[in-house]
Amino acid sequence: MKIGVLALQGAVVEHARTVEAVGAEAILVKRVEQLAELDGLILPGGESTAMRRLIDRYDFLESLRAFGAAGKPIFGTCAGMILLAKRINNQQTSHLGLMDVTVERNAFGRQVDSFETELEIKGVAQDFPAVFIRAPYIIEAGPGVEVLSEDTGRIVAARDGHYLATAFHPELTADTRLMGYFVEMVKEAAVKA
Amino acid sequence: MAKTGTDLVKRGMAEMQKGGVIMDVVNAEQAKIAEEAGAVAVMALERVPSDIRAAGGVARMADPTITEEVLNAVSIPVMAKARIGHIVEARVLESMGVDYIDESEVLTPADEEYHLNKSEFTVPFVCGSRDLGEAARRIGEGASMLRTKGEPGTGNIVEAVRHMRKVQSQVRKLISMDLDEVMTFAKDLGAPYDVLLQIREAGKLPVVNFAAGGVATPADAALMMQLGADGVFVGSGIFKSDNPAKFAKAIVEATTHYQDYKLIAELSKGLGTPMKGIDIASLSPENRMQERGW
């Protein structure tokens, strides 16, 4: 099982470490050609605008969309959730536009409002440690989207078919259960293909 | 249940900046150029370091009008500088919603003995360091991110290189050291013992360490990444160049693809005249910003 981590900017090595910890092989993806060998892909936390600029400059955009369209699972955390979303509140355009959700950027406020908490995540954990950093959340989820977790009424983890997104950063803690969940998604998709 | 201002939240914010470029800006227009170029954050200032150098006198926290203007102009994080030890400047910046405070030697220190007790703040801090002792003292005080001091506003990378190499080699030495030797190492460095134990245990610094102070070209940025920097601060270089938008993009790309030399060659073409630069030996000790901080 080869899982890529888009390595243009952000918390890349933390995700790679978690991928390895659950027994899959992690590949740091800096070039479009590397996508071909992957079974699944992680869009890490970082700055979504900075990542988008780098995605545009290396013609990653269409290749990433095609990767998703081919049924390969993608997991986005924080900035990755923003990249995956079909709609971004108060913005005319989205990025990859793959996941049927509307997200709000910096939805919890500025850095002084960033926080950590424990969440119940459906099918994953009752007590998952979640770190929110200038985080977005999902303000509206399409009918086919399964809401996996809410924090005080706000959707912070969701799955839309083979797309998984969290507003928080599982890569910042040692808890690998969510990554285990994603690797199962990748295995299921590989069986189907 | 929800906890703000924890180490995880403050250090995590800096983790998200990794592999990116943080740019000095003095107004909303520059902040937008930086964001458009792919900066991961901007540092709101009244003057860039080279102008601070030229102006002389006491350099203080920027006029809040400038900081506010930048906060309203961009959606990426905004950092701002407070003087070393200036508790009120730091609290003012925190109250304004600044995302990260640089307790910076670029400004004139307010306290020549003590740095801020950064653990008490909800907002995270970045601090400069020249060696592991200084890095560990700042971590001990609660810094959530480090950067090399380099020599700001000179356009000369030599000091940033020296500081990055020094910290890296001291961390390597610490990790391979017998536990019996750590206390004396701590004494020699003037470093808190418990912080050194944490670093030894983890095999790395507990916070990210960016390069700063003298980055003037895309190749400089890539060099610092190769030496182990987690990302790059660019101060005077960008908006003192002939074409800031192009220059900013080139620095961002060189930082991401720091081992792609053909690309760096392309990026470096036609950027116009870089900063003239200052030979460090020509700076008298009182004009070296890196000497500030204790």
Chai-1 contact restraints between the chains, C-beta under 6 A:
chainA,res_idxA,chainB,res_idxB,connection_type,confidence,min_distance_angstrom,max_distance_angstrom,comment,restraint_id
A,L8,B,T256,contact,1.0,0.0,6.0,A-B,restraint_1
A,Q9,B,G19,contact,1.0,0.0,6.0,A-B,restraint_2
A,Q9,B,G20,contact,1.0,0.0,6.0,A-B,restraint_3
A,G10,B,M16,contact,1.0,0.0,6.0,A-B,restraint_4
A,A11,B,E15,contact,1.0,0.0,6.0,A-B,restraint_5
A,A11,B,M16,contact,1.0,0.0,6.0,A-B,restraint_6
A,G45,B,M16,contact,1.0,0.0,6.0,A-B,restraint_7
A,G46,B,M16,contact,1.0,0.0,6.0,A-B,restraint_8
A,E47,B,V40,contact,1.0,0.0,6.0,A-B,restraint_9
A,E47,B,I76,contact,1.0,0.0,6.0,A-B,restraint_10
A,T49,B,I76,contact,1.0,0.0,6.0,A-B,restraint_11
A,A50,B,G20,contact,1.0,0.0,6.0,A-B,restraint_12
A,A50,B,G38,contact,1.0,0.0,6.0,A-B,restraint_13
A,A50,B,V40,contact,1.0,0.0,6.0,A-B,restraint_14
A,R53,B,G38,contact,1.0,0.0,6.0,A-B,restraint_15
A,L54,B,T256,contact,1.0,0.0,6.0,A-B,restraint_16
A,R110,B,G97,contact,1.0,0.0,6.0,A-B,restraint_17
A,R110,B,D99,contact,1.0,0.0,6.0,A-B,restraint_18
A,Q111,B,M13,contact,1.0,0.0,6.0,A-B,restraint_19
A,Q111,B,D99,contact,1.0,0.0,6.0,A-B,restraint_20
A,V112,B,T122,contact,1.0,0.0,6.0,A-B,restraint_21
A,V112,B,V123,contact,1.0,0.0,6.0,A-B,restraint_22
A,S114,B,V9,contact,1.0,0.0,6.0,A-B,restraint_23
A,F115,B,A2,contact,1.0,0.0,6.0,A-B,restraint_24
A,F115,B,K3,contact,1.0,0.0,6.0,A-B,restraint_25
A,F115,B,T4,contact,1.0,0.0,6.0,A-B,restraint_26
A,E116,B,K3,contact,1.0,0.0,6.0,A-B,restraint_27
A,E116,B,T6,contact,1.0,0.0,6.0,A-B,restraint_28
A,E116,B,L8,contact,1.0,0.0,6.0,A-B,restraint_29
A,E116,B,V9,contact,1.0,0.0,6.0,A-B,restraint_30
A,T117,B,M1,contact,1.0,0.0,6.0,A-B,restraint_31
A,T117,B,A2,contact,1.0,0.0,6.0,A-B,restraint_32
A,V131,B,L8,contact,1.0,0.0,6.0,A-B,restraint_33
A,V131,B,G12,contact,1.0,0.0,6.0,A-B,restraint_34
A,I133,B,G12,contact,1.0,0.0,6.0,A-B,restraint_35
A,I133,B,M13,contact,1.0,0.0,6.0,A-B,restraint_36
A,I133,B,M16,contact,1.0,0.0,6.0,A-B,restraint_37
A,L172,B,G12,contact,1.0,0.0,6.0,A-B,restraint_38
